[in-house]
Amino acid sequence: MSIIKRGSVGSVIAFAVLAGIATAPAYARPASAVSADDPEPVGTAPPMEPEEGDLVDATDPEPEPEETIPPGKPGDTTNGEYCGPTQAVYTPKTKGTKYHKGVGPTNANYNGTSRTARSTFTSEVTGEVGVSITAGLTTSIDAMIAKIEGKWEVNLSAKLTAKMGNQISVDTPPKTTTNASYGVYRLKNTGTSYKIYSNCKTSAVKTITSYTPMKVGWALWEG
């Protein structure tokens, strides 16, 4: 069996082979060789990348400037209708699939033998993954996440950290390469966002695509 390394220092690596099994030195191994995270099934292709070209790291929108004209009150015809203080509205519409964002380079282990061997991968870099989003969100990131969680009954986070030292072992079939990437799975969601102003007028409705951290884990695939 031979080992392929992709990337430089701080990558996820597969260790040397002993009796047909890729293992780490004893000092580098935790009590269990299997990741504490629930691994996704081993696939046959790399994890999907978000297809939107205008994604940015999410930040809360700038606060609205204070209104200089007192809004009208119910029954007061001077300033027209009154809908209360400006409200930011976000509504989830479509739940997408999970996308994996790797932390550190992808690595691979080739099994050149005629029998199945065990490949072990260990993360050697720590990285934080947050929300990526298209432009136009009017609410805070936390408010958007709460709406998505309530709509789809999922648990999400504004940020998750993939930590150094996480390890996973997987069977590599004969004459096959197992690829491994450690990082964060994010849920894709599409929703709408706009504002209702005190005079009851609304801003333009924006369609918002977001990728929100869901869980830390490995993406594994063969080929």
MOSUL-V451848 format. One record per helix or strand of 2 or more residues. SS is the DSSP state (H for helix, E for strand). FROM is the first residue (numbers start at 1). LEN is the number of residues. Records with the same first field share a line. If there is no record, write none. Layout:
SS=FROM-LEN / FROM-LEN
This chain:
E=2-3 / 13-2 / 17-2 / 21-2 / 56-2 / 87-16 / 107-5 / 117-6 / 127-4 / 132-2 / 159-4 / 167-6 / 176-21 / 206-17
H=26-3 / 141-12
